[in-house]
Protein backbone atom coordinates (compact mmCIF):
# COMPACT_ATOMS: atom_id res chain seq x y z
CA UNK A 1 0.00 0.00 0.00
CA UNK A 2 1.24 3.45 -0.94
CA UNK A 3 -0.10 7.02 -0.78
CA UNK A 4 -0.95 8.33 -4.25
CA UNK A 5 1.17 11.10 -5.68
CA UNK A 6 -0.25 14.62 -5.76
CA UNK A 7 -0.90 14.86 -2.03
CA UNK A 8 1.45 16.95 0.06
CA UNK A 9 1.79 16.85 3.82
CA UNK A 10 3.06 19.92 5.67
CA UNK A 11 2.94 21.26 9.18
CA UNK A 12 1.06 24.57 9.39
CA UNK A 13 1.08 26.15 12.83
CA UNK A 14 1.77 22.69 14.29
CA UNK A 15 -1.21 21.19 12.47
CA UNK A 16 -0.42 18.36 10.02
CA UNK A 17 -2.19 19.22 6.82
CA UNK A 18 -2.54 17.34 3.53
CA UNK A 19 -3.51 19.22 0.39
CA UNK A 20 -3.96 17.98 -3.18
CA UNK A 21 -1.91 19.30 -6.11
CA UNK A 22 -1.97 18.78 -9.88
CA UNK A 23 -4.42 16.14 -11.17
CA UNK A 24 -5.36 15.19 -7.62
CA UNK A 25 -6.67 18.71 -6.92
CA UNK A 26 -9.33 18.18 -9.63
CA UNK A 27 -10.61 14.99 -7.96
CA UNK A 28 -10.32 16.03 -4.35
CA UNK A 29 -11.25 19.50 -3.13
CA UNK A 30 -10.30 20.40 0.39
CA UNK A 31 -7.75 19.28 2.88
CA UNK A 32 -7.10 16.63 5.51
CA UNK A 33 -5.67 17.20 8.96
CA UNK A 34 -3.77 14.41 10.67
CA UNK A 35 -2.80 13.79 14.27
CA UNK A 36 0.79 12.85 15.11
CA UNK A 37 0.29 9.12 14.48
CA UNK A 38 -1.57 9.88 11.26
CA UNK A 39 1.27 12.09 10.03
CA UNK A 40 3.82 9.40 10.93
CA UNK A 41 1.88 6.73 9.01
CA UNK A 42 1.30 9.09 6.08
CA UNK A 43 5.06 9.58 5.72
CA UNK A 44 5.63 5.83 6.17
CA UNK A 45 3.18 4.97 3.40
CA UNK A 46 4.79 7.52 1.07
CA UNK A 47 6.82 4.41 0.16
CA UNK A 48 5.10 1.12 -0.62
CA UNK A 49 4.67 -0.86 2.61
CA UNK A 50 2.43 -3.55 4.07
CA UNK A 51 0.18 -3.05 7.09
CA UNK A 52 2.40 -5.38 9.12
CA UNK A 53 5.42 -3.23 8.33
CA UNK A 54 3.51 -0.15 9.46
CA UNK A 55 2.60 -1.80 12.77
CA UNK A 56 6.28 -2.68 13.32
CA UNK A 57 7.31 0.90 12.47
CA UNK A 58 4.76 2.34 14.93
CA UNK A 59 5.97 0.02 17.69
CA UNK A 60 9.56 1.04 17.03
CA UNK A 61 8.70 4.76 17.10
CA UNK A 62 6.12 5.04 19.88
CA UNK A 63 5.61 3.51 23.27
CA UNK A 64 2.35 1.73 22.44
CA UNK A 65 1.01 -1.82 22.72
CA UNK A 66 0.83 -4.00 19.63
CA UNK A 67 -2.93 -4.05 19.94
CA UNK A 68 -3.18 -0.25 19.80
CA UNK A 69 -0.67 -0.06 16.94
CA UNK A 70 -2.68 -2.60 14.92
CA UNK A 71 -5.89 -0.69 15.56
CA UNK A 72 -4.29 2.64 14.56
CA UNK A 73 -2.86 1.20 11.36
CA UNK A 74 -6.15 -0.49 10.44
CA UNK A 75 -8.05 2.78 10.98
CA UNK A 76 -5.49 4.74 8.97
CA UNK A 77 -5.49 2.23 6.11
CA UNK A 78 -9.28 2.30 5.97
CA UNK A 79 -9.23 6.10 5.80
CA UNK A 80 -6.63 6.33 3.02
CA UNK A 81 -8.38 3.59 1.05
CA UNK A 82 -11.04 6.19 0.18
CA UNK A 83 -9.12 7.29 -2.90
CA UNK A 84 -5.80 8.31 -1.38
CA UNK A 85 -3.88 5.06 -1.69
CA UNK A 86 -2.87 2.67 -4.45
CA UNK B 1 -0.05 45.18 -22.60
CA UNK B 2 0.53 47.42 -19.61
CA UNK B 3 2.68 47.14 -16.53
CA UNK B 4 1.11 47.77 -13.13
CA UNK B 5 2.75 48.10 -9.71
CA UNK B 6 0.75 45.79 -7.48
CA UNK B 7 1.89 44.38 -4.13
CA UNK B 8 5.45 45.54 -4.75
CA UNK B 9 5.62 43.67 -8.06
CA UNK B 10 5.77 44.80 -11.65
CA UNK B 11 2.91 42.90 -13.23
CA UNK B 12 2.42 42.75 -16.97
CA UNK B 13 -1.32 42.38 -17.55
CA UNK B 14 -2.24 41.20 -21.04
CA UNK B 15 -5.94 41.96 -21.19
CA UNK B 16 -8.19 41.94 -24.24
CA UNK B 17 -11.17 43.79 -22.77
CA UNK B 18 -10.88 47.48 -21.83
CA UNK B 19 -12.50 46.81 -18.45
CA UNK B 20 -9.24 45.89 -16.71
CA UNK B 21 -7.38 49.02 -17.84
CA UNK B 22 -9.94 51.25 -16.20
CA UNK B 23 -10.18 48.92 -13.21
CA UNK B 24 -6.39 48.98 -12.56
CA UNK B 25 -5.64 52.56 -13.63
CA UNK B 26 -4.68 53.66 -10.10
CA UNK B 27 -1.90 51.06 -10.16
CA UNK B 28 -0.42 51.80 -13.60
CA UNK B 29 3.38 51.86 -13.40
CA UNK B 30 5.29 55.02 -14.30
CA UNK B 31 7.90 52.73 -15.79
CA UNK B 32 6.54 50.82 -18.79
CA UNK B 33 10.03 49.93 -20.05
CA UNK B 34 11.83 47.70 -17.51
CA UNK B 35 11.05 43.99 -17.33
CA UNK B 36 8.02 42.76 -15.39
CA UNK B 37 8.19 40.33 -12.46
CA UNK B 38 5.31 38.35 -13.83
CA UNK B 39 2.98 38.30 -16.81
CA UNK B 40 -0.63 37.24 -16.93
CA UNK B 41 -3.22 36.59 -19.59
CA UNK B 42 -6.40 34.56 -19.76
CA UNK B 43 -6.74 31.52 -22.01
CA UNK B 44 -9.99 30.94 -23.93
CA UNK B 45 -10.56 27.82 -21.86
CA UNK B 46 -10.29 29.78 -18.58
CA UNK B 47 -12.50 32.54 -19.93
CA UNK B 48 -15.32 30.23 -21.03
CA UNK B 49 -15.10 28.14 -17.87
CA UNK B 50 -15.66 31.33 -15.83
CA UNK B 51 -18.38 32.56 -18.20
CA UNK B 52 -20.31 29.31 -17.73
CA UNK B 53 -20.77 30.09 -14.02
CA UNK B 54 -24.18 31.41 -13.01
CA UNK B 55 -24.72 35.16 -13.24
CA UNK B 56 -24.84 37.67 -16.04
CA UNK B 57 -21.47 39.42 -16.18
CA UNK B 58 -19.75 41.37 -18.93
CA UNK B 59 -16.83 39.78 -20.78
CA UNK B 60 -14.56 42.47 -19.31
CA UNK B 61 -15.59 41.57 -15.78
CA UNK B 62 -15.10 37.86 -16.44
CA UNK B 63 -11.66 38.41 -17.95
CA UNK B 64 -10.79 40.62 -14.99
CA UNK B 65 -11.69 37.89 -12.46
CA UNK B 66 -9.62 35.35 -14.40
CA UNK B 67 -6.65 37.74 -14.59
CA UNK B 68 -6.55 38.18 -10.81
CA UNK B 69 -6.83 34.45 -10.24
CA UNK B 70 -3.89 33.90 -12.60
CA UNK B 71 -1.87 36.57 -10.81
CA UNK B 72 -2.62 35.01 -7.42
CA UNK B 73 -1.66 31.51 -8.52
CA UNK B 74 1.85 32.76 -9.27
CA UNK B 75 2.30 34.79 -6.09
CA UNK B 76 3.50 32.17 -3.57
CA UNK B 77 6.83 31.69 -5.38
CA UNK B 78 7.29 35.45 -4.99
CA UNK B 79 6.69 35.20 -1.20
CA UNK B 80 3.16 36.55 -1.54
CA UNK B 81 -0.39 35.21 -1.46
CA UNK B 82 -4.00 36.30 -1.57
CA UNK B 83 -5.74 36.25 1.80
CA UNK B 84 -9.50 36.53 1.48
CA UNK B 85 -10.18 39.09 4.21
CA UNK B 86 -10.91 42.72 4.97
CA UNK B 87 -7.80 44.59 6.05
CA UNK B 88 -7.83 47.82 8.03
CA UNK B 89 -4.94 50.11 8.82
CA UNK B 90 -4.71 52.01 12.10
CA UNK B 91 -1.61 54.02 13.04
CA UNK B 92 0.45 52.25 10.38
CA UNK B 93 -0.47 48.77 11.56
CA UNK B 94 -2.69 46.48 9.52
CA UNK B 95 -5.26 44.02 10.87
CA UNK B 96 -7.08 41.34 8.89
CA UNK B 97 -10.69 40.38 9.53
CA UNK B 98 -11.72 36.97 8.26
CA UNK B 99 -14.87 34.93 8.06
CA UNK B 100 -17.10 33.06 5.65
CA UNK B 101 -19.05 35.43 3.44
CA UNK B 102 -22.05 36.71 5.30
CA UNK B 103 -20.43 36.68 8.75
CA UNK B 104 -20.20 40.45 8.81
CA UNK B 105 -16.65 41.38 7.80
CA UNK B 106 -17.77 44.54 6.09
CA UNK B 107 -20.22 45.36 8.88
CA UNK B 108 -17.58 45.02 11.60
CA UNK B 109 -14.87 46.85 9.64
CA UNK B 110 -17.44 49.52 8.77
CA UNK B 111 -18.02 50.03 12.49
CA UNK B 112 -14.27 50.50 13.04
CA UNK B 113 -14.33 53.27 10.42
CA UNK B 114 -17.40 54.83 12.03
CA UNK B 115 -16.24 54.81 15.66
CA UNK B 116 -12.47 55.29 15.37
CA UNK B 117 -10.46 58.16 13.91
CA UNK B 118 -7.66 57.42 11.47
CA UNK B 119 -8.84 54.04 10.21
CA UNK B 120 -8.17 53.31 6.57
CA UNK B 121 -9.43 50.34 4.57
CA UNK B 122 -6.44 48.72 2.87
CA UNK B 123 -8.66 46.25 1.04
CA UNK B 124 -12.20 45.12 1.73
CA UNK B 125 -11.97 41.64 0.26
CA UNK B 126 -8.89 40.45 -1.63
CA UNK B 127 -5.63 41.89 -0.24
CA UNK B 128 -2.21 40.42 -0.99
CA UNK B 129 0.23 39.58 1.81
CA UNK B 130 3.99 39.54 1.36
CA UNK B 131 6.50 37.85 3.64
CA UNK B 132 9.40 40.30 3.83
CA UNK B 133 12.19 40.86 6.36
CA UNK B 134 10.54 38.60 8.96
CA UNK B 135 7.13 40.23 8.84
CA UNK B 136 4.03 40.23 6.70
CA UNK B 137 3.04 43.27 4.68
CA UNK B 138 -0.58 43.82 3.66
CA UNK B 139 -1.13 45.44 0.25
CA UNK B 140 -4.15 47.07 -1.25
CA UNK B 141 -4.96 45.84 -4.77
CA UNK B 142 -7.39 46.95 -7.48
CA UNK B 143 -9.52 43.89 -6.60
CA UNK B 144 -11.53 44.91 -3.54
CA UNK B 145 -14.78 42.95 -3.60
CA UNK B 146 -18.28 44.12 -4.40
CA UNK B 147 -18.16 47.21 -2.18
CA UNK B 148 -14.95 48.40 -3.88
CA UNK B 149 -13.39 49.60 -0.65
CA UNK B 150 -9.63 49.91 -0.41
CA UNK B 151 -6.58 51.96 -1.25
CA UNK B 152 -3.24 51.64 -2.98
CA UNK B 153 -1.23 51.33 0.20
CA UNK B 154 0.83 48.93 2.30
CA UNK B 155 1.23 48.36 6.05
CA UNK B 156 2.72 45.65 8.29
CA UNK B 157 0.15 43.05 9.35
CA UNK B 158 -0.07 42.83 13.14
CA UNK B 159 -3.13 40.69 13.81
CA UNK B 160 -5.73 38.31 12.42
CA UNK B 161 -9.31 38.42 13.66
CA UNK B 162 -11.73 35.64 12.73
CA UNK B 163 -15.35 36.72 13.01
CA UNK B 164 -18.44 34.82 14.05
CA UNK B 165 -21.91 36.16 14.68
CA UNK B 166 -23.13 35.75 18.23
CA UNK B 167 -25.74 37.21 20.59
CA UNK B 168 -22.94 38.22 22.98
CA UNK B 169 -19.51 39.80 22.47
CA UNK B 170 -16.46 37.75 23.32
CA UNK B 171 -12.87 37.57 22.07
CA UNK B 172 -10.40 34.72 22.55
CA UNK B 173 -6.83 34.21 21.42
CA UNK B 174 -6.38 31.30 19.00
CA UNK B 175 -3.42 28.94 18.93
CA UNK B 176 -1.49 28.70 15.64
CA UNK B 177 -3.13 25.30 14.97
CA UNK B 178 -6.63 26.72 15.54
CA UNK B 179 -5.83 29.66 13.27
CA UNK B 180 -4.45 27.26 10.64
CA UNK B 181 -7.70 25.30 10.58
CA UNK B 182 -9.71 28.45 10.06
CA UNK B 183 -7.47 30.08 7.48
CA UNK B 184 -7.37 27.41 4.77
CA UNK B 185 -10.79 28.26 3.41
CA UNK B 186 -9.69 31.90 2.98
CA UNK B 187 -6.73 31.12 0.73
CA UNK B 188 -6.51 30.24 -2.94
CA UNK B 189 -4.53 26.99 -3.00
CA UNK B 190 -2.45 26.80 -6.20
CA UNK B 191 -2.64 23.49 -8.07
CA UNK B 192 1.03 23.18 -8.93
CA UNK B 193 3.30 21.52 -6.39
CA UNK B 194 5.83 24.34 -6.06
CA UNK B 195 3.33 27.12 -5.39
CA UNK B 196 1.14 24.90 -3.18
CA UNK B 197 4.12 23.99 -0.99
CA UNK B 198 5.14 27.62 -0.82
CA UNK B 199 1.61 28.63 0.17
CA UNK B 200 1.64 26.16 3.08
CA UNK B 201 5.06 27.44 4.13
CA UNK B 202 3.79 31.04 4.10
CA UNK B 203 0.62 30.09 6.02
CA UNK B 204 2.75 28.32 8.62
CA UNK B 205 4.74 31.53 9.11
CA UNK B 206 1.59 33.63 9.18
CA UNK B 207 -0.24 31.69 11.91
CA UNK B 208 2.97 31.25 13.90
CA UNK B 209 4.12 34.88 13.81
CA UNK B 210 0.96 36.96 13.63
CA UNK B 211 -1.38 36.67 16.64
CA UNK B 212 -4.88 35.39 15.87
CA UNK B 213 -8.16 36.00 17.65
CA UNK B 214 -11.70 34.73 17.39
CA UNK B 215 -14.25 37.49 17.85
CA UNK B 216 -17.79 36.37 18.51
CA UNK B 217 -19.75 39.54 18.07
CA UNK B 218 -22.92 41.49 17.73
CA UNK B 219 -23.22 44.55 15.49
CA UNK B 220 -22.09 47.09 18.08
CA UNK B 221 -19.40 49.50 19.25
CA UNK B 222 -18.75 47.12 22.14
CA UNK B 223 -17.56 44.54 19.59
CA UNK B 224 -15.26 47.17 18.03
CA UNK B 225 -13.79 47.92 21.46
CA UNK B 226 -13.06 44.22 22.03
CA UNK B 227 -11.32 43.64 18.69
CA UNK B 228 -9.53 47.02 18.85
CA UNK B 229 -8.00 46.41 22.27
CA UNK B 230 -7.00 42.81 21.51
CA UNK B 231 -5.49 43.60 18.10
CA UNK B 232 -3.74 46.89 18.81
CA UNK B 233 -2.88 46.30 22.48
CA UNK B 234 -4.07 49.89 23.05
CA UNK B 235 -6.81 51.29 25.22
CA UNK B 236 -9.98 52.05 23.24
CA UNK B 237 -10.16 55.82 22.76
CA UNK B 238 -13.21 57.45 24.34
Interface residues (C-beta under 8 A of the other chain):
Chain A: X8 X10 X11 X12 X13 X14 X15 X17 X19 X21 X22 X25 X26 X31 X33
Chain B: X175 X176 X177 X179 X180 X181 X184 X189 X190 X191 X192 X193 X196 X197 X200 X201 X203 X204 X207 X208
